[in-house]
Amino acid sequence: MMPQVSVVVPIYNTEKYLSTCIDSIINQTFTNIELILVNDGSIDNSGKICDEYALKDSRIRVYHRENGGVTSARRAGVENAIGEYISFVDSDDILPNDSIEILYNSVEDNDIIIGKFIELKENKISKKIHNKKNNYITLNHDQYLRKLIEIGVAISPCARLYKRTLFDDRTFDISTDITNFEDLIMNINIAINSHFVKIIENNVYLYRQHKKSSSHSFTTSLDYVKKLHEIIFETLMKNQLADNYKESLIHNHIKMIERCLLHGSYNKNHTFIQNVFEKSQIINLSFKERILLLIFKYPFFGKHFLVLLTKMRKALIK
């Protein structure tokens, strides 16, 4: 029987967490799946663990390859997938046991179903999983692409189902120079092919936060953000969409500059920031964005203020 969902797991040196990850997938309440494990040149025991699981479960297929990075590994997984829908799971994360069932039952006429994440710290869940929710929103192509560019929706490819037909030769055509936020570019490429997207309130993914994760180790620079913008703009241009999303790109830039101020290198005289200052004068900004622009002009005091706000927000969430 043809699997309805192909779960693709890119793997690189995650032997510590891999068995827990695989167990959470093969023990799903939704059983009509195939599990594609892409061992991306691991030098620990990850490859061996994959092979052992494949011997025990016929739904598992393993592909061993030279290291090419997470985007390349996902491409390999999708190219070998035969399911109607694609789901991505990072090899150090966990799916709640009804995750795929919840996502699949929400499909209806939508191309993409997006659930919510729960953070996992030191094997402890940050909050309880409550999945008796029926709240959702449905977005059309334009609404979703706008939200995505403005980072008003999660940019990770995890915690969602994609219709496999959304993937084409351009989906993973991402420069190897892009080592962070490549998920955003990938999702923009997919969104361009989509019609309707459903966002549900159910928690369907446990995201492991640890010091080795890329979000902790990557330092954002303004030069990198500028390069990222150029790639996104070029992608929109190729699809004759750039004029439609000029304002959304400015909203994106403000969020990215905030990240640079908090977690990377910052220079208020950088040409990229000056360009954002200029273009932001002619679009509608939220109150928060106006405050951020003011902070960008006085970065020394602004950074301390942002750090304080971030700590207060995290304390309130707890």
C-alpha positions in Angstrom: 0.0 0.0 0.0 1.3 3.4 -0.9 2.2 5.5 2.2 0.1 8.6 2.7 2.9 10.4 4.5 6.7 10.3 3.9 8.6 11.4 7.0 12.1 12.7 6.0 14.8 12.9 8.7 18.2 14.5 7.8 20.8 13.1 10.1 24.3 14.3 11.0 26.1 13.1 14.2 23.1 12.9 16.4 23.6 9.4 17.9 22.7 10.7 21.4 19.1 11.6 20.3 18.5 9.6 17.2 16.8 6.5 18.7 14.4 8.6 20.6 13.5 10.5 17.5 13.0 7.4 15.4 10.9 5.7 18.1 8.6 8.7 18.2 8.0 8.4 14.5 7.5 4.7 14.1 5.2 4.6 17.1 2.8 7.2 15.7 -1.0 6.5 16.0 -1.1 7.2 12.2 0.7 4.2 10.8 0.5 4.6 7.0 3.8 6.3 6.7 7.3 5.7 5.3 10.3 6.9 7.2 13.2 8.1 5.1 16.5 8.4 7.1 19.1 10.4 5.3 22.5 9.9 6.9 24.4 13.0 5.8 28.0 11.7 6.2 27.8 11.2 10.0 31.1 10.1 11.6 29.5 8.8 14.8 27.2 5.8 15.2 24.2 7.5 13.6 24.5 5.5 10.3 24.6 2.2 12.2 21.6 3.1 14.3 19.6 3.8 11.1 20.5 0.5 9.6 19.5 -1.4 12.7 16.1 0.3 12.7 15.6 -0.5 9.0 16.1 -4.2 9.7 13.3 -4.1 12.3 10.7 -2.0 10.4 9.9 -2.4 6.7 8.5 1.2 6.5 12.1 2.6 7.0 14.5 3.3 4.2 18.0 4.5 4.8 20.2 6.5 2.5 23.9 7.0 3.3 25.6 9.9 1.5 28.6 12.2 1.8 28.0 15.3 3.9 26.2 18.0 1.9 24.3 19.9 4.6 20.7 19.8 5.8 19.1 21.3 2.6 20.8 18.8 0.4 19.8 15.9 2.7 16.2 17.1 2.7 16.3 17.2 -1.1 17.6 13.6 -1.2 14.8 12.5 1.1 12.0 14.2 -1.0 13.4 12.8 -4.2 13.1 9.3 -2.8 9.7 9.9 -1.2 6.5 8.3 -2.6 3.9 9.5 0.0 1.2 12.0 -0.9 2.5 14.3 1.8 5.9 15.2 3.1 6.8 15.8 6.8 10.3 16.8 8.0 11.7 15.9 11.4 15.1 17.0 12.7 17.0 14.0 14.1 17.4 15.4 17.6 13.7 16.3 18.0 10.6 14.3 19.0 7.0 13.9 17.7 4.1 13.5 20.1 2.5 10.1 19.4 -0.6 11.6 17.6 1.3 14.3 15.7 0.9 13.0 12.1 -2.7 11.9 12.7 -3.6 15.4 13.8 -1.9 17.0 10.9 -3.3 14.5 8.3 -6.9 14.8 9.7 -6.6 18.6 9.1 -5.7 18.4 5.5 -9.1 18.9 3.7 -8.4 21.0 0.6 -5.2 22.6 1.9 -1.7 22.2 0.5 0.2 22.8 3.7 -0.8 22.1 7.3 1.2 23.9 10.0 1.1 22.9 13.7 2.8 24.4 16.8 6.1 23.6 18.5 6.9 23.0 22.1 10.4 23.6 23.3 12.3 20.7 24.9 15.0 21.6 27.3 17.2 19.0 28.9 14.6 16.4 28.1 11.9 18.4 29.9 8.9 19.8 28.0 8.5 23.5 28.6 4.7 23.3 28.8 1.9 20.7 28.8 0.7 19.3 25.5 -3.0 20.0 25.0 -4.4 18.8 21.7 -8.1 19.0 22.1 -8.2 22.3 20.1 -10.2 23.0 17.0 -8.9 26.6 16.4 -7.3 27.2 13.1 -6.9 29.8 10.3 -6.8 29.2 6.6 -4.6 31.4 4.4 -4.6 31.8 0.6 -1.4 31.9 -1.4 -0.9 35.7 -1.0 -1.7 35.8 2.7 0.7 32.9 3.5 3.6 34.2 1.4 3.2 37.6 3.0 3.2 36.1 6.5 6.2 34.0 5.6 8.3 36.8 4.3 7.4 38.9 7.4 8.3 36.0 9.6 4.8 36.1 11.0 4.6 32.3 10.9 7.3 29.7 11.8 9.9 29.3 9.1 11.0 25.8 10.1 9.8 23.1 7.7 9.1 20.9 10.8 5.7 20.6 12.5 3.8 20.5 9.2 2.7 18.5 6.2 3.4 19.5 2.7 1.6 18.1 -0.4 4.5 16.4 -2.3 3.5 18.0 -5.6 4.5 21.4 -4.2 8.2 20.4 -4.5 10.0 21.1 -7.7 13.6 21.7 -9.0 13.7 25.2 -7.4 12.6 24.1 -3.9 16.1 23.3 -2.7 18.0 25.5 -5.1 19.7 27.4 -2.3 23.3 28.7 -2.3 25.7 26.8 -0.1 26.7 30.2 1.3 23.4 30.3 3.1 23.9 28.3 6.3 21.2 29.9 8.4 17.6 30.9 7.5 17.8 28.5 4.5 14.5 27.2 5.8 12.9 30.6 5.0 14.1 30.4 1.4 12.9 26.8 1.0 9.5 27.7 2.4 9.2 30.7 0.1 9.9 28.4 -2.8 7.3 26.0 -1.7 4.7 28.8 -0.8 4.9 30.1 -4.4 3.4 26.8 -5.6 0.7 26.6 -2.9 -2.9 27.6 -3.0 -4.3 27.2 0.6 -2.5 26.8 3.9 -4.1 25.8 7.2 -2.5 26.8 10.6 -3.8 24.8 13.5 -3.3 25.4 17.3 -2.3 21.9 18.1 1.1 21.1 19.5 2.6 18.6 17.1 6.4 18.8 17.6 8.9 18.8 20.4 11.9 21.0 19.5 15.1 20.2 21.4 16.9 23.4 22.4 20.6 22.9 23.2 23.8 24.8 22.9 25.0 23.0 19.8 21.9 23.9 17.8 22.4 26.4 15.0 20.2 29.0 16.5 22.6 29.2 19.4 25.8 29.0 17.5 25.1 31.3 14.6 26.0 34.9 14.8 24.0 37.1 12.4 25.8 39.8 10.6 24.4 42.7 8.5 26.3 41.5 5.5 24.7 38.1 5.8 21.2 39.6 6.2 21.9 41.7 3.1 22.9 38.6 1.1 19.8 36.8 2.4 17.6 39.7 1.2 19.2 39.6 -2.2 18.4 35.9 -2.6 14.8 36.3 -1.4 14.3 39.3 -3.7 15.8 37.4 -6.7 13.4 34.5 -6.0 10.4 36.8 -6.0 11.7 38.5 -9.1 11.9 35.2 -11.0 8.3 34.6 -10.2 7.2 38.2 -11.0 6.2 38.8 -7.4 8.7 41.3 -6.2 6.5 44.3 -6.6 3.7 42.7 -4.6 5.9 42.1 -1.5 8.1 45.2 -1.2 6.5 46.2 2.1 6.7 42.7 3.5 10.5 42.7 2.7 10.9 45.9 4.8 9.0 44.2 7.7 11.4 41.3 7.3 14.4 43.5 7.4 13.4 45.2 10.6 13.1 41.8 12.3 16.4 40.7 11.0 18.2 43.9 12.1 16.7 43.3 15.6 18.4 39.9 15.5 21.7 41.4 14.5 21.5 43.9 17.4 20.8 41.2 19.9 22.8 38.2 18.6 25.3 39.4 16.0 27.3 42.4 14.7 25.7 45.8 14.3 26.6 49.1 12.7 23.9 51.7 12.4 25.8 53.3 9.5 25.7 50.1 7.5 24.2 50.7 4.0 21.6 48.0 4.6 20.3 49.7 7.7 20.3 53.1 6.1 18.3 51.7 3.2 15.8 50.3 5.7 15.5 53.7 7.5 14.8 55.3 4.2 12.2 52.8 2.9 10.4 52.5 6.2 9.3 56.1 5.9 6.8 55.3 3.2 5.1 52.2 4.6 2.7 51.5 7.5 4.7 50.3 10.5 3.4 48.8 13.7 4.1 50.5 17.0 6.7 47.9 17.9 8.5 48.5 14.5 8.6 52.2 15.1 10.2 51.6 18.6 12.7 49.2 17.0 13.7 51.8 14.4 14.3 54.3 17.2 16.4 51.6 19.1 18.4 51.0 15.9 19.5 54.6 15.9 20.7 54.4 19.5 22.1 50.8 19.7 24.0 51.0 22.9 21.0 51.7 25.1 18.6 50.0 22.7 20.4 46.6 23.0 20.1 46.6 26.8 16.5 47.5 26.5 15.8 44.7 24.1 17.6 42.2 26.2 15.5 43.2 29.2 12.3 42.9 27.2 13.3 39.4 25.9 14.0 38.2 29.5 10.6 39.6 30.7 8.8 37.9 27.8 10.4 34.5 28.5 9.6 34.9 32.2 5.9 35.6 31.4 5.8 32.5 29.1 7.1 30.3 31.9 
